[in-house]
Amino acid sequence: MTEALRIDTGYLPVDIWLVRTLEEWRGLTEDGWPDFSAKGFTATILNKEGKQAVALYIDRKAHKTKSDFAMTVVHECVHVFQHVCTIISEDRPSGEFEAYSIMHYFGQVMEAA
């Protein structure tokens, strides 16, 4: 059984998980698998301890090229940032906070995926 990979969030009190399979999703939450047939998605979930977390799914096999994969990853990392801001009640993030956060998430997902 594989486990979802935790994405480092530095000092932020939010767990972010890279999920690659339905089995990994079920290991994190009892929430239902979102009904998406997309190459990737991002969702706020309640983990099994009842705490809000962010789950990021990328279907690596659905991408034909490296650039297609990278575009999906950066797209989903923007959504990760949006979910994190909602969870921490940050309604006016600075441009630098946004850029560095997305860059950080993107790098970790590209290395792990």
N, C-alpha and C positions, 0 to 999 in steps of 0.2 A: 504494500500500500504506500503510495506516495503522499507527501504532505504539501500543502500550499507553502509558498516561500514568503517570508516576511520581508517587506521592503523597509529599509531603515528610514525613519522619519526624523532623525536627529532629536531635537528637544520637544517636538510636538507630541501631545498626548493622544495620538490617534494611531491605531494599527492599520497598516495597509498590507494586503495580501495579494500575491500573484497566484492565481488559480489556473491550473492547466487542464483539469479534468473535473467531471461531475463528482467523482469520488473525493477529490480534494475539497470541493465546495461543501459536500456533506460533512467533511471533517471540521469545517469552520462554523457552520450555521445550520439551523433547522429551517431557515427561510427556503422557499422553493426556488429552484433554478429558474432564472428569468427566461421567458419564452423568446429568445433571440436566435435568429439564424444569421447573425452578423459575424464578421471576422474577429470582433472583440466587443467587450462591453465593460462598463464600470458600474458598480452598485454599492449603495450604503446598506450594510447588513447589521443584524444583531448577532454577535458571536454567541457561543454557547454559555458565556458568563453573563449575557444580557447587556453587553457594552456595544455601542456603535463602532463599526469598523468599516473600512473600504475594501471591497474585493474587485480585483482587476482580472479580466479573462482575455487572453489573446489566443486565437486558434492559429497556431503556427502553420499548420498544414494547409490552411485556406489561402495562404499568400504565395503567389507565384514568383515574386522577386524580392530581393533584399530591400529595395526602396519601398515597395508596397507594404512589407512588414514594418519598416521603420515609420512610415506614414501612419499606420494604424496605432503603433505604440505611442507616438507623440500625440495623436488625437486622444487616445484613452488617458494619457498622462495629464492632459488638460482637464479632462473630466475628474480624474483623481484629485487634482488640486481644487476643483470646484466642490467636490464632496467634502474634502478636508475642511475647507473654509466654512461650509455649512455646519459641520460637526463642532468646530471650535468657535462658532458665532462670529466669524470674521467677515463682515459685510463690505469692507472697503480695503482690501489688501493693496499694498503698494506694488508698483510695477516690478520692482526688484525682488520682492518676496515671491511674487508670482513666477517670474522668469527663473530664479534660482531653484525654486521648488520643482517646477516642471522639468528643468534640466537634470536635477538630482534624481527624480523618479525615472525619467527616460534612461539615464545611464544605468541605473540598477536593473531596470526591466530588460534592457538590451543585453546586459551581461548574463542575466539569469534565464532568459527565454530560449 
